[in-house]
Amino acid sequence: MEGGVAYENDLNLKETELRLGLPGTGSTIEKGVSGARNNKRPLPETREEGGANGKPDAQHDDQENAPAPKAQIVGWPPIRSYRKNSLQPKKAEAEAAAGMYVKVSMDGAPYLRKIDLTVYKGYPELLRALENMFKLTIGEYSEREGYKGSEYAPTYEDKDGDWMLVGDVPWDMFLSSCKKLRIIKGSEAIGLGCGA
Amino acid sequence: MKIICFHEKSFTILNTETEFRVFTLMGPNPKMKREFPDSTRSSPFPDEVLERVLSLLQSPKDRSAVSLVCKDWYNAESWSRTHVFIGNCYSVSPEIVARRFPIIKSVTLKGKPRFSDFNLVPENWGADVHPWLVVFATKYPFLEELRLKRMVVSDESLEFLAVNFPNFKVLSLFSCDGFSTDGLAAIATHCKSLTQLDIQENGIEDKSGGWLSCFPENFTSLEVLNFANLNTDVNFDALEKLVSRCKSLKVLKVNKSVSLENLQRLLVCAPRLTELGTGSFMPELTGRQYAELETAFNQCKNLNTLSGLWEATALYLPVLYPICSSLTFLNLSYTFLQSLELASLLRQCPRLRRLWVLDTVGDKGLEAVGSNCPLLEELRVFPADPFDEEIIHGVTEAGLVAVSYGCRRLHYVLYFCRQMTNAAVATIVQNCPDFTHFRLCIMNPGQPDYLTNEPMDEAFGAVVRTCTKLQRLSVSGLLTDLTFKYIGQYAKNLETLSVAFAGSSDRGMQCVLEGCTKLRKLEIRDCPFGNVALLSGLEKYESMRSLWMSACNVTMNGCRLLAREMPRLNVEVMKEDGSDDSQADKVYVYRSVAGPRRDAPPCVLTLSGL
């Protein structure tokens, strides 16, 4: 997600705290919210007393540092092969078939399109793809302003049936909650940006 | 049934599950002595009476107790036993079994160590059922039932079984491997009296669904059919005809290839089912078909168990509502349900006793369990995405705590989660002190209490202190020797203990071996337990079924010493490629009256006392 540049004219947003940060740091703070659950422990070997990095009192990993992905341990978690094999392809199927293909509509366009969200690594790529697909410009996202100044704004319907502005939540959360996309005219988007 | 038997100097008290009867055998019966003055019998009853009484005993434990009273009782018990349970196929040989029990109709046989389910045992390890079948064909030609778990079963064996046992009725294969659907075809073709075919979670080569069509047209005896875990399509016409003509069919669990539309037709044929495993639940019906399915479910007044439900979505779950009020066991462990969807369904299931779900339901879904299922006794929560740590989902301690407040009768839990606290576990067992099976898997190895950063010792301390009936325990998280001190101190009824990535020193394992008097199965992986710990259990292993230790600190010398000191134990070591010569990477120790096994593959070293 592109970092926000503070605009001089404050719109009345629900998040009123001023934040100074370099472009691109916005996402770190959002990840922090969910950091508590990302409590990764090093493998037991690294906890030995003699270990160079030995920290006998286990701590949360620093929220800024995402630990390197662990190698999978044989036979752990203890799940029967049958269940493992039948769930993995199924999850992929479930994602491909049900969750990750979403319809995209655009105000004024006669046809809907369908895209596979898992193809994109993050918001910038998704937005560029939408721009290409519908031959329009969406512009820059900012937390405070949304897509102010853009001709169009991407919105999505989430699991609760609410219409949200694309970019408000972390990408992973967006992936698991997005039901469909709708590109609306920029003028309508201002309403979304004002504490909706 | 409580039978209190007095025989001269000794008595045994046996617990079985039926009604109460008291028999007293009060020593030499004067009447008998008058009629049979030359009788040298110590028992006042003729054999036939004793055998008749003993034949009422069902539980293997009771029968073992009875057989130890005296020689007459041993013989009478041997002659009256019709079902034999062999928990470790290498603890005894088929010849020894046949010598002792001349009239066996039903055999249950378990093979590989449980960790083979998690790929920790080499594939060619053993546990081939064939040598057993060969002996049975001669000694028990009237064998009716065979239940196998973690055995290797080939197609040849299945065919051998099918043609050599004319009275064969019940085949149950659970977590077995080595066979294909061809073997099932042989069973279907030849077993004229088959009543049960239960094929669950096996490593089967699924060539085709044609086996189902092999049941002859005049075959009508089937009562249980479970092929839920097979993938290939079966001929639906053949299935429908089979279900129609088997009027006693009570359990039917079909595979994914059976569509909802076809399920409706099966239900119409078999409204008296008590257990149903659906096929695919993909929402693809027309309005009329949906209504017909609902009607069909409405006719099934006896359904108490439901499973399958692949690809079920919230849209179609309401079709199940007619049967939900009588459901006692609901297996949703292959269904990706969210919390609200589960909640809606559970509101209809007030009588639920057993529930299996995926962790996609989240803590919110488990709150719904607590709110709607006060009779719940068993809960299993499986991870939908066990290997992906980046995704933040699944269940936490909050979910299980919520269940414990609402389901006070809970006594069996299997719970996969990514975070847990000592306080939560203490609350859970305080609410549900009757746990007999407590299997907690914190998926990140060695993870501490995520709030306090302390080890999870106090959690399991609370479990063993509070749950005096605990029989089975699986521990996880960051654990020091203190956990094992607690277990040894309090878990006096514990029979099975599973440990992974835990403990600080030999002392931990020692405490368990010293304190858990009823321990039968101990399986340990990736723990810092070494020879001192292994050898501290020298005298205990003969009272246990087996010990498994892998990736611990046990050496070959330690194992050799154990084998030398305890000749009636089989001590087997499996080495990993590239490991140190002195390390005993995987150790499997078990008591046996059959001696070291002769079919061990090269990767399994049998250490003898020599």
Interface residues (C-beta under 8 A of the other chain):
Chain A: S34 A36 R37 N38 N39 K40 R41 L43 P44 R47 D57 A58 Q59 H60 P69 K70 Q72 I73 V74 G75 W76 P77 P78 I79 R80 S81 Y82 R83 K84 S86 L87 K90 K91 A94 A98 K159 D172 S176
Chain B: F115 D117 F118 N119 L120 S175 E201 N202 G203 N229 W310 E311 T313 S333 Y334 F336 Q338 F382 P383 A384 D385 P386 F387 E389 E390 I391 I392 H393 T396 F416 R418 Q419 C441 M443 N444 P445 G446 Q447 P448 Y450 N453 L478 S498 A500 F501 R525 D526
